[in-house]
Amino acid sequence: MRFGQTPAALTRTAPPRPPDGFPLAHPRYRQYVLFTATGIFLALDALILIRAVEALGEGPAAWNAFLGTFRSTLGIVVGAVLTVITLFFAMRWLRVGSRVPTVRIAFLPAPPEPLVLLAHFGGFAVVTALALLVLGGVIL
């Protein structure tokens, strides 16, 4: 034994290996991988949004041409897939956010976790509905 080494330091360990079926066999891993992969699609959403703002600034002809790309079958499928993936991301994020410990306000006790979860999803639904009403021209 060398100076400064303990018998435990000389013990060989097995090489690291991922669990069987990693990363999609375990439901928790699968959820994590899917949640992480949504970043690619959110980036695509952002690029489409940037192009939409650019087309909007170029005038009615460019805007109508941009809208025309989403009237085709491929455009509808891409829009539907991106919507589903964005909703998956939002729902997962709201579930994670509801598990963050809540704080007490003055003498009031912290609300129960189901109430926090309901508030998160209810707020999301209200904001989404208002945004759709504004974008649809019903309000404002």
N, C-alpha and C positions, 0 to 999 in steps of 0.2 A: 504494500500500500504506500502511495506517495504521501509526502508531507502535505497536510491540509485537506486530504480527501477522507471522507467518511465511508464506511462500508456501503451506505445507501447510494452514494455517488457512483459506485462501481457496478451497481445492479443494472443490468440491461433491461430496457423496456421494449415492448412490441412497437413496431412502426405504426404511425397513425394511419387509420383508414376510415373512409366514410361509412356510415351505417348502411345496411343492406337496402337497396332500392333508392338510395339518396339521389336526387333531392325530391322525387315525387311520390315515394311510397308512403311516407308519413303525412297525415292531413295537415299538420302544422307546417311542415316543410313546404308542402304543395301550396298552401295559402301564402306563405312568405315569398316563394318563387313567383307565383302569379302576381302578387302585389308589386314585387320589384320589377317584373316585366312590363307592368303598365306604364312605366316611365318612358318606354320607347313610343308607345301610342300617345301618351300625353305630349311628348315632343312633336309628334306628327300633328296633333290637334293645334299646338301652338303655331306651327308653320302654316297651317291652313288659316288660322285666325289672322296671322300677319299678312298673308296673301289677300284675305278678305278686306282688311283695312286698307291695304294698298289699292285694291280694285275700287273700293268705295271712293278713295281720293282721286282716282283717275277719271271718274265720271260715270254716267249712267250706262254707256255702252260697255265699259270694262266690267261694271258690276253685274250687268245682265249676262255677260259672257262667263263670269265667275259662277253665277247661279246656274248657268246652263251645264256646267261640269257636274253638278250634283243632281241633274235631272235624268241622267243616264242610269242604267241598271247598276253599273259598277259604282257610280257616285252614291246611289241609294244604299248599296251594300256597305260601302266604306263608311258612310255616315252612320248607318245603324250599328256597325261593329264598334266604331269609335264612341258612340253614345253608350253602348252597353259597357265597354271597358271603362269609360269615365265614371259611369254610375257605380261600377264595382269598386273603383278606387275611392270614390266619395263615401260609399257605405262602409268600406273597411276603415277609412280614416275616422269616420264618425264613431264607429265602435271602439277604436283605439282611444280616441279622445274622451269617451265617456268613462273610461277606466282610470283616467288621471284623477288623483284624489282631489276632492272638492274642499274648499275652505269654508270655515264658519264665518258668517258675517255678524259681527257684534254678538248679541246674545242668542241668535238663531242657530239651531243645529244644522250641520251639513245635510243637504238633501240626500235621500237614498239613491243608490246607483240606477235603479230602473227609471226614476224620475229624470235623472240627468240624461240618460239614454233617450228617453222620450222627448226631452227638450231639444237635444241635438238633432234628432230626425225630424221633429216638428218644425224647428227653425229652418232646416234644409228644405223641407217641403214648401214652407211659406215663401222663402226667398226665391226658390225655383219657380213657383207659381207667379209671383210678382214679376220676375224677369221675363217669363213667357208672355205675360199680359202686356208688358211694356214693349217687348220686341214684336208682338203681334199687332200693335197699334190700338189695343183696346183701352189702355190707360196712357195718358200723356200724349 
